[in-house]
Amino acid sequence: IQTMLFVLFLGIYLLTLMGNLVMILVIRVDSCLHTPMYFFLGHLSFLDLTFSSVTVPKMLQNFLSQKKSISLWGCITQSFFFTLSGGTEACLLSAMAYDRYAAICHPQVYTMVINRPLCIVIVNIAWTVGFLISLLNSVFIHKLYFCGSNIILHFSCELPPLFPLSCTDPIVNEILLTVSCSFLGLLTLPLILFSYSRIISTILNIRSSGGQAKAFSTCSSHLTVVLLFYGTALFRYISPASGSVLERVVSIQYSVITSLLNPLIYSLKNQEVKAALQRMLKQQKCA
């Protein structure tokens, strides 16, 4: 079984690396994709690479090892980058939702409102928020004292599975994590809900069905990614107690499978990305 899991997750990891690296390369090479939407998408692909690379390599090592272990500092480091990637991605998805709102609801002033300097500022804010949330939680997890059972009933070192292993009361850590997740939700979800409520309203007011389809196609990929990310994250935090099989499956879904699916969703459902891929392949053949 361990060998089968190794082969399965190695295949998923390699496909994730290839899909996201190709997405980053296409966005960088094709001048038609040098727009705010694809600027954000390039950073999203990089985050998906980070998300997957934080957990999968160590997981693959443990599948082939008799001693399935990780040091305390290695575990804290893994949880730091895991939280950093998740927090930053949540902020980035909300920025992408607002970008689609501006493009569909206010196309006349879109290029003036959403420009490259603003996009750089938004991305820096997203990384800063993710970093601060991750740093704060990692500092407090370091203050816990681990002296008893050191068996983590999980595929990776996320924060919640570490709390039951502490010999000191982790109530402060649990409150901090809850506050952090609540803050992140209040920071990002209202903007996403506002953006898509306005987008749907605007699309429904378009008289021609062709116009509606064209407008919806510009945001359908992002909406799918948002539902996938927030749906699995929400299910993760309302799932049964730490250590359950369902919790581990959901964790694999949003930390590994989502990173694999995101580039596929954008390449299969987005005509501009498909066209850019075709142009890049044609250039390679000509060369």
PyMOL commands that set and color helices and strands:
alter all, ss='L'
color gray80, all
select helices_A, chain A and resi 2-29+31-33+36-64+72-105+110-113+116-142+159-165+171-204+209-238+245-269+271-286
alter helices_A, ss='H'
color red, helices_A
deselect
rebuild
show_as cartoon
